Amino acid sequence: MSGPTTTSIRPEEILRDAENLRRSLGPSFRDAVVEAIYADAERIARRTVRRAGERYDGFDQWLDRVLTSPITGLPIMGLGLALVFWVTIVGANYPSELIATVLFWVEAQASALFDMLGVPGWITGFLWHGVYRGLAWVVAVMLPPMAIFFPIFTLLEDLGFLPRFAFNMDRLFKKVGAHGKQALSMSMGFGCNAAGVVATRIIDSPRERLIAILTNNFVPCNGRFPTLIMLALVFFAAEFPPAYASFVAAGAVVAVVVVGIVTTLVVSALLSRTVLKGEASVFTLELPPYRRPNVMQVLYTSFIDRTIFVLRRAVLMAAPAGGVIWLLSNLHLGGQSLALWIADFLDPLGNAIGLDGVILLAYIIAIPANEIVVPTILMTYTNAGQMIEISGLDELRALLVGQQGWTLLTAANLMLFSLLHNPCSTTIWTIWSETRSKKWTAMGALMPLGIAFLVTFVVAQGVRLLGS
Amino acid sequence: MDLWDMELWNGHGLGIGAVGLSLLVLALAWPRYGVWAYLRRLRRQARRIQQEDALKHIYNYQSRHLPVTLASLAGTLRMGRGRVARLVAEMVDAGLLRFEGDTLALTSRGQAAALQVLRVHRLLERYLADEMGMPLGAIHQEAERQEHHLTPEQVEALARELAHPHYDPHGDPIPTAQGQIPAQEATSLLAWPLHRPARILHIEDEPRTICTQILAEGLLPGTTVEVLEADERGLHLRLDDQEFWIAPVVAAHIHVGPGHPGRRRKTLANLQQGEWGRVVELDCQGLARRRFMDLGLVPGTRVKAVMHAAFGEPTAYLVRGTLLALRREQAQRILVESLSPEEIPEERHAPPGPGPMDPEEISGEHQVHPA
């Protein structure tokens, strides 16, 4: 006789039973669970938590009315952003010069030491005038504006102003099929496009996040502002009496920023109607109460999370670029430097879009860091063996207009090209690490480049047609 | 250093040539990334797409009791007769198909494989509609494109992420991983009696023009309609406050079951500035629904419309003590009812005391008293 009979149950049967049970639960089951959790939480909170009278009324409500009204809200936000740029640019001037002086002093001393020790000239040149100089240049130009911009930005975020900005701008982004929070990642892009791309993490719909990532590059970052300001001063301000000069220069930079924002919206619209087709997904935005920010935390997040993060990647990219620049200007083929050979080759293409071969060469070399575009252009024009700076505006004008034949068209197209061209390699790398997709990374790099060529080509040909 | 100097390169010609040749061979024959491996992968992929499309076609015809022949298959796959015959022979060898006289039939293995393809397709449709926010009219084509590129592990991960949905956005049942598909008791809208509320269960996703037309009228799965009259011109329907006619051929693509008589829809978007309401139901799925619930917008929650943004939209609502901005489209998915005056929470200069809470504040500046 056998013992108690055992019924054998096969795993497939259990799975099938589970599946049937799941089907019998119906769709409202999940909702019931969530509702029960909320009901529990509410009951516990009511029993245990005492509020110190901080409700949504009074000052918060008044401030919200002011900031979201069409009459007062939009001008306040526009002026606020302009003020942030102004403080960043003006405030970064002096520390930038200081850092440059110190770092270039180190270069001079170190190369002198190498010469004294009898190290071959090309080693000194490559290491100190190439790699180190590129690195020092990027740090000097990039660090101060970022160290100013990011804390201000984080402060505005913590105070609760930035969410109101996104709230107000959402209608525009909705019209182009994008997410309102793209206004935030876009503003962050003014500081650094790589940081802007990281900031798109706040958008939870993958489609709209991709739109924000791919278009972030269309607002000029801190690395590109110096180029824009230089051009505005040399070309646009110089056409006007000195009293108006700085306003005209500021106006030209603002115009470029506006073109950038309009491009962001137009390209977002095109993307959301073609490759990233879809309806606007769920948009929810919390408007936190206004509160006093925690200063230490602001400094920490803006320094560690943003400034250092961006700086580290930029330095990794800038050092090799410095080496390449030195090699190109010091290796010669048939009595002409490699840089000039390449520039000559690129010249027809450059001409077609109202620029020249040297500028295109500089943009190719400067893919790792946009800060070194202008120094590289100047280096190639003057045939110097290393990146140089020309401080006097008149001198600069004499070189660019007098010797190289730049016109207002060159300047305008260079501003447009600088605004629209492919993102720097730090940003491209960030797009890759955020999307993990070769396709979207390539798209993020090549689409802006194509747009930049198209726009500058149309402008150049249009102006030449009208002018002749 | 002048690289143009020929002396520098003299005598290295053979070396340079050898290096170049070996690089070329490597590029062609490299195991996983070489050109040859790439072409082989492309071929395998193309074969998989043909097989899966064939399985789907045969399953569809079989379930409608239509005969499947080589000709009908060639038409659907847009392939020549010869290539279809080769494909079918391969599938017969693989034990997926068998011939019954002139017509083709799925073996039990073929049936399981077809259901798996259908499962991937419908899961993808659910994903595209709910998570990617793609319009309902476009998801079928997109799913057709993507369904051939997922591994079984990715499919199961997708099902888990979507919380094992039972129906696709058109209302078609999704087969289970074990290959079960529930039968659906749906009637064609054409056969539905007049004046009895009909809940739309299923809309056929092909042909596309008819599907788009149905969706454009706002006839989505889950909505309730009423047939007012029916004649040879078509059906006269009422949906919420609208009345319209649809052609019989369109109505034939809509399947319905019994529904509840609709009450007047009031949503968050209808709230005036400063007006309170109570959430009754969330009329959405997937990402949107989860998002609303995460934010505390569950049925029973009291909500107040506070302000509009500078361009008139979005609108900020007060939910459980937090200000929350929603676009009009989202607000329209949240059904509310009006509050009676005594239910409206005390607002001005509330004395310190219990009130609506959000979890974050418990750990914040507020005092916590253990019960």
Interface residues (C-beta under 8 A of the other chain):
Chain A: E12 L15 R16 E19 R22 R23 P27 R30 D31 V34 E35 Y38 A39 A41 E42 A45 R46 R47 T48 V49 R50 R51 A52 G53 E54 R55 Y56 D57 Q61 D64 R65 T68 S69 P70 G73 L74 W122 F167 N168 D170 R171 L172 K174 G180 D204 S205 P206 R207 K277 G278 E279 A280 S281 V282 F283 T284 L285 E286 L287 P288 P289 L331 H332 L333 G334 G335
Chain B: M1 D2 L3 W4 E131 M132 G133 M134 P135 A138 A163 H164 H166 T176 A177 Q178 Q180 P182 L282 C284 L287 A288 R291 F292 M293 L295 G296 V298 P299 G300 T301 V306 M307 H308 A309 A310 F311 G312 E313 P314 A316 L318 G321 T322 L323 L324 A325 L326 R327 E329 Q330 E347 R348 H349 A350 P351 P352 G353 P354 G355 P356 M357 P359 E361 I362 E365 H366 Q367 V368 H369 P370 A371
